[in-house]
Amino acid sequence: MRRDVFQAIADPTRRAIIALIALQAMTPNAMAEHFDSSRQAVSKHLRILTECQLVQQEQSGREIYYHLNPKKLKEVADFIEPYRKMWDKKFNQLDHVLSTLKNKKS
């Protein structure tokens, strides 16, 4: 099954894993300590994140460390950018309306 970055970030646990390893590379055991789930569940999430190329593995002795591949998140940023511009425009319009209403009350 081919997965994409959007499927990976759709799950809140995977987003939490991304946030954890954005700070430093971690082993699955170290990650599992941050969750109320088993190490096997964390490994399943890591497999999906690896398939989507959001995380990469690095062998160090007997341990496997996972670290974030921030370049893959650019796909998400590129997708969101047009919407961010639209939201900014809408919020600026709302600010203007609210300022106008506030000034009329004064």
C-alpha positions as CSV (number, residue, x, y, z in Angstrom):
1,M,0.0,0.0,0.0
2,R,1.4,3.4,-1.0
3,R,1.0,6.0,1.7
4,D,1.6,9.7,1.5
5,V,2.6,12.3,4.0
6,F,-1.0,13.4,4.6
7,Q,-2.0,9.9,5.7
8,A,0.9,9.9,8.1
9,I,0.0,13.2,9.8
10,A,-3.7,12.4,10.0
11,D,-3.1,10.4,13.2
12,P,-2.5,12.3,16.4
13,T,-0.1,9.8,17.8
14,R,2.1,10.1,14.6
15,R,2.0,13.9,14.9
16,A,3.1,13.5,18.5
17,I,6.0,11.2,17.4
18,I,7.0,13.8,14.8
19,A,7.0,16.5,17.4
20,L,9.2,14.3,19.7
21,I,11.8,13.4,17.1
22,A,11.9,16.9,15.7
23,L,13.9,17.8,18.9
24,Q,16.2,14.8,18.8
25,A,16.6,11.4,17.4
26,M,15.0,8.7,19.6
27,T,14.7,4.9,19.8
28,P,11.3,3.3,19.7
29,N,11.6,2.4,23.4
30,A,12.4,6.0,24.4
31,M,9.4,7.1,22.3
32,A,7.1,4.6,23.9
33,E,7.7,6.0,27.3
34,H,5.8,9.2,26.2
35,F,2.7,7.3,25.3
36,D,0.1,5.1,26.9
37,S,0.5,2.5,24.2
38,S,2.9,-0.4,23.8
39,R,6.2,-0.4,22.1
40,Q,4.7,-2.5,19.3
41,A,2.0,0.2,18.7
42,V,4.8,2.9,18.5
43,S,6.7,0.6,16.0
44,K,3.6,0.4,13.8
45,H,3.4,4.2,13.7
46,L,7.1,4.4,13.0
47,R,6.7,1.9,10.1
48,I,4.0,4.2,8.5
49,L,6.1,7.3,9.1
50,T,9.1,5.5,7.5
51,E,7.0,4.4,4.5
52,C,6.0,8.0,4.0
53,Q,9.6,9.1,4.3
54,L,8.8,11.5,7.2
55,V,11.3,9.7,9.5
56,Q,14.6,8.0,8.7
57,Q,16.3,5.2,10.6
58,E,19.9,5.4,11.7
59,Q,21.7,2.3,13.2
60,S,24.0,3.1,16.2
61,G,25.3,-0.1,17.6
62,R,22.4,-2.3,18.6
63,E,20.0,0.6,18.7
64,I,17.9,2.1,15.9
65,Y,17.4,5.8,16.1
66,Y,14.6,7.6,14.3
67,H,15.0,11.2,13.2
68,L,12.7,13.6,11.3
69,N,13.1,14.2,7.6
70,P,11.8,17.8,7.5
71,K,12.0,18.0,3.7
72,K,8.9,15.7,3.5
73,L,6.9,18.2,5.6
74,K,7.4,20.7,2.8
75,E,4.7,18.9,0.9
76,V,2.3,19.8,3.6
77,A,3.5,23.4,3.8
78,D,3.2,23.8,0.0
79,F,-0.4,22.4,0.1
80,I,-1.4,24.7,3.0
81,E,0.2,27.9,1.7
82,P,-2.7,29.1,-0.6
83,Y,-5.1,28.5,2.2
84,R,-3.0,30.3,4.7
85,K,-3.0,33.4,2.4
86,M,-6.8,33.1,2.2
87,W,-7.2,32.8,6.0
88,D,-4.8,35.8,6.5
89,K,-6.9,37.9,4.1
90,K,-10.2,36.8,5.8
91,F,-8.8,37.6,9.3
92,N,-7.6,41.0,8.2
93,Q,-11.0,41.7,6.9
94,L,-12.6,40.6,10.1
95,D,-10.1,42.8,12.1
96,H,-11.1,45.8,9.9
97,V,-14.9,45.1,10.5
98,L,-14.3,44.8,14.3
99,S,-12.3,48.0,14.4
100,T,-15.0,49.8,12.5
101,L,-17.7,48.6,14.8
102,K,-15.6,49.5,17.9
103,N,-15.0,53.0,16.5
104,K,-18.7,53.5,15.9
105,K,-19.6,52.5,19.5
106,S,-17.1,55.1,20.8
